Amino acid sequence: MLKRKSKYLFFSLIFQGCLLGSICAQSKTENVEIIQEYKIKELQAKHIDINSKNPIKGYRVKIHFGADKTKAKEIKTKFISKFPDVPAYEKYDQPNFNIRVGDFRTKLEAYKFLKVVQLEFPSAFIVQDEIEFPDLSANTTK
C-alpha cells in the first residue's frame, strides 16, 4: 500500500512540475501565432452567420397591452422620454397592442429593470420573448 501511495505522489509531483513549467513558459512569450486550416475560419464565419439570424430567447418587460392603438403609442412615447437608452417594441397581437421594453438575457436582469419601471408603469410585468442581441460591452464594468 505504501508503494502505491508513493507512486501516485511521484506522478502527481511530476504532473504539477510539468504544469507549472508550461504556465511559466507561456507567461514569458509575448506573441502567439495560431496556425490553422482555412476551412476552420470558413466554419467559424458560417457559425457566426447562422447564429446572427436566429433569435435569442430572453426577457422583456411588458408595460402596456390594450385594444386602443393611440393609447399604446402614447405609453411608448412616454417610456422613450423617460428611458431613452432602453429599446421599446410595439407589437400587435389581435386584438391587443403590446408595448414591451428592454432586451434582457436573464430573468434577474429583467427583474432589476422591472422594479425601476414600476414606479412609472405600475402594471408592468416580465414576459419571455425573443430578444435582440444585447450589447455585452455595456454590461462590463471597468
PLY file of the C-alpha trace (Angstrom):
ply
format ascii 1.0
element vertex 142
property float x
property float y
property float z
element edge 141
property int vertex1
property int vertex2
end_header
0.00 0.00 0.00
2.86 2.37 0.80
4.44 1.73 -2.61
1.16 2.59 -4.35
0.81 5.88 -2.44
4.40 6.86 -3.15
3.90 6.02 -6.85
0.83 8.30 -7.02
2.70 11.03 -5.14
5.63 10.75 -7.54
3.40 11.04 -10.64
1.45 13.85 -9.03
4.63 15.84 -8.40
5.84 15.26 -11.97
2.48 16.38 -13.37
2.44 19.51 -11.22
6.00 20.31 -12.24
5.13 19.98 -15.94
2.04 22.10 -15.44
3.94 24.83 -13.62
6.71 24.71 -16.22
4.24 25.16 -19.08
2.46 28.01 -17.30
5.77 29.77 -16.69
6.83 29.18 -20.28
3.56 30.63 -21.57
3.85 33.75 -19.45
7.27 34.53 -20.95
6.11 34.55 -24.58
4.70 37.76 -25.96
3.30 36.72 -29.34
1.14 33.73 -30.07
0.77 32.55 -33.64
-2.21 30.34 -34.44
-1.76 28.10 -37.43
-4.98 26.54 -38.65
-6.52 25.25 -41.82
-8.53 27.74 -43.88
-11.68 25.60 -43.56
-11.80 26.30 -39.83
-12.16 30.03 -40.49
-14.90 29.28 -43.03
-16.76 27.18 -40.45
-16.42 29.93 -37.83
-17.81 32.51 -40.26
-20.71 30.20 -41.15
-21.42 29.58 -37.44
-21.49 33.33 -36.75
-23.75 33.95 -39.74
-26.25 31.25 -38.70
-26.36 32.40 -35.08
-26.81 36.05 -36.02
-30.03 35.14 -37.86
-31.50 33.02 -35.07
-33.45 34.87 -32.39
-32.24 34.74 -28.83
-34.62 33.71 -26.08
-34.70 36.20 -23.26
-36.98 38.53 -21.34
-38.70 41.86 -21.78
-40.88 43.99 -19.55
-44.43 44.46 -20.81
-45.63 47.91 -19.81
-48.92 48.01 -21.73
-51.44 45.91 -23.61
-54.82 47.03 -24.84
-57.03 47.47 -27.90
-56.53 51.25 -28.19
-53.70 51.99 -30.64
-53.34 55.68 -29.74
-53.07 54.85 -26.03
-50.31 52.32 -26.81
-48.41 54.91 -28.86
-48.73 57.45 -26.02
-47.35 54.98 -23.48
-44.47 54.05 -25.79
-43.63 57.75 -26.28
-43.78 58.35 -22.53
-41.47 55.40 -21.90
-38.95 56.54 -24.52
-38.86 60.01 -22.98
-38.18 58.55 -19.50
-35.74 55.80 -20.61
-34.11 56.85 -23.91
-31.36 54.19 -23.72
-33.77 51.23 -23.43
-35.36 49.90 -26.64
-39.17 49.80 -26.83
-41.10 47.44 -29.09
-44.67 47.74 -30.28
-46.38 44.52 -31.33
-49.93 43.85 -32.42
-51.44 40.56 -31.22
-55.07 40.70 -32.26
-56.93 42.43 -30.66
-54.30 44.00 -28.39
-51.38 46.37 -28.91
-48.44 45.35 -26.72
-45.59 47.57 -25.62
-42.57 45.58 -24.46
-39.28 47.14 -23.43
-35.70 46.04 -22.97
-33.60 43.11 -24.13
-32.61 41.04 -21.10
-30.76 37.74 -21.28
-31.69 36.66 -17.76
-34.82 37.00 -15.69
-32.78 38.65 -12.93
-31.73 41.48 -15.28
-35.37 41.93 -16.29
-36.48 41.94 -12.66
-34.00 44.66 -11.72
-35.31 46.85 -14.53
-38.93 45.97 -13.68
-38.51 47.49 -10.22
-37.35 50.77 -11.81
-40.09 50.81 -14.45
-42.89 50.03 -11.99
-42.51 53.49 -10.48
-43.84 54.98 -13.75
-45.81 51.99 -15.05
-47.22 50.11 -12.03
-48.93 47.37 -14.07
-45.68 46.30 -15.78
-44.59 42.67 -15.65
-41.90 40.36 -17.09
-42.54 38.27 -20.21
-40.39 35.76 -22.04
-39.70 36.87 -25.61
-37.27 36.66 -28.49
-34.81 39.49 -27.96
-32.26 41.42 -29.93
-28.71 40.55 -29.00
-27.80 42.97 -26.18
-24.52 44.88 -26.26
-22.29 42.89 -23.93
-19.68 45.63 -23.60
-22.25 47.89 -21.93
-22.64 45.40 -19.07
-18.93 45.16 -18.24
-17.57 47.38 -15.52
-14.01 48.64 -15.64
0 1
1 2
2 3
3 4
4 5
5 6
6 7
7 8
8 9
9 10
10 11
11 12
12 13
13 14
14 15
15 16
16 17
17 18
18 19
19 20
20 21
21 22
22 23
23 24
24 25
25 26
26 27
27 28
28 29
29 30
30 31
31 32
32 33
33 34
34 35
35 36
36 37
37 38
38 39
39 40
40 41
41 42
42 43
43 44
44 45
45 46
46 47
47 48
48 49
49 50
50 51
51 52
52 53
53 54
54 55
55 56
56 57
57 58
58 59
59 60
60 61
61 62
62 63
63 64
64 65
65 66
66 67
67 68
68 69
69 70
70 71
71 72
72 73
73 74
74 75
75 76
76 77
77 78
78 79
79 80
80 81
81 82
82 83
83 84
84 85
85 86
86 87
87 88
88 89
89 90
90 91
91 92
92 93
93 94
94 95
95 96
96 97
97 98
98 99
99 100
100 101
101 102
102 103
103 104
104 105
105 106
106 107
107 108
108 109
109 110
110 111
111 112
112 113
113 114
114 115
115 116
116 117
117 118
118 119
119 120
120 121
121 122
122 123
123 124
124 125
125 126
126 127
127 128
128 129
129 130
130 131
131 132
132 133
133 134
134 135
135 136
136 137
137 138
138 139
139 140
140 141
